[in-house]
Amino acid sequence: MQPTTATPTETARPAALVPTGSPLFSLGQLCATPGALEVLEQNGQQPIHFVARHVAGDWSEMDAEDQQTNREALECGARVLSSYTTKNGQKLWIITEADRSVTTLLLPSEY
């Protein structure tokens, strides 16, 4: 009997799901709270989708003032905070610390 070789199959994702381009800042170590992971799992959503939007500067779900605060944070080295809505309407925050050492996915209630 000869061994068989399985060829891995990749599922193509629509380009709109994950922004492309150069990251605007370093993420550092990626972390997620148990609550954030549970909400993502319940919704069948992957953390990378939200992290990619965060690091690409897609803050479109935030008001204009918060978006401007993030743009200024990139210039002065302050904390960057993004807020996104999951499929079931729950808020998910992503915070990259000012020193860019860590980025955390969390629920607002876990802050």
LINVENCOR-V152991 format. One record per residue. N is the residue number from 0. PHI is phi in degrees with one decimal (none if undefined). Layout:
# LINVENCOR-V152991
N_PHI + N_PHI
This chain:
# LINVENCOR-V152991
0_none + 1_-94.9 + 2_-66.9 + 3_-104.7 + 4_-115.0 + 5_-89.4 + 6_-93.2 + 7_-65.0 + 8_-105.0 + 9_-109.2 + 10_-92.8 + 11_-74.0 + 12_-101.8 + 13_-58.7 + 14_-58.0 + 15_-69.4 + 16_-74.3 + 17_-128.8 + 18_-60.0 + 19_-113.9 + 20_114.5 + 21_-75.2 + 22_-65.5 + 23_-82.9 + 24_-160.8 + 25_-80.0 + 26_-88.9 + 27_68.2 + 28_-74.3 + 29_-91.1 + 30_-133.4 + 31_-146.3 + 32_-78.3 + 33_-57.1 + 34_-63.7 + 35_-64.2 + 36_-63.2 + 37_-65.4 + 38_-63.0 + 39_-62.2 + 40_-63.6 + 41_-59.5 + 42_-95.4 + 43_64.6 + 44_-112.3 + 45_-100.4 + 46_-57.6 + 47_-59.3 + 48_-57.9 + 49_-76.0 + 50_-63.4 + 51_-62.1 + 52_-65.1 + 53_-58.3 + 54_-73.5 + 55_-87.7 + 56_83.3 + 57_-85.3 + 58_-109.9 + 59_-64.4 + 60_-87.0 + 61_-104.6 + 62_-71.8 + 63_-59.3 + 64_-64.6 + 65_-67.8 + 66_-62.8 + 67_-64.6 + 68_-58.7 + 69_-66.3 + 70_-61.0 + 71_-66.4 + 72_-62.0 + 73_-66.4 + 74_-78.6 + 75_-103.6 + 76_80.3 + 77_-92.5 + 78_-65.5 + 79_-113.5 + 80_-123.9 + 81_-118.7 + 82_-129.8 + 83_-131.4 + 84_-112.3 + 85_-78.6 + 86_-56.4 + 87_-93.5 + 88_91.5 + 89_-80.0 + 90_-80.5 + 91_-129.2 + 92_-103.6 + 93_-129.9 + 94_-123.0 + 95_-104.9 + 96_-66.0 + 97_-56.2 + 98_-83.9 + 99_60.4 + 100_-83.8 + 101_-153.2 + 102_-125.1 + 103_-122.0 + 104_-95.0 + 105_-154.6 + 106_-89.0 + 107_-53.7 + 108_-68.7 + 109_-95.2 + 110_-72.9
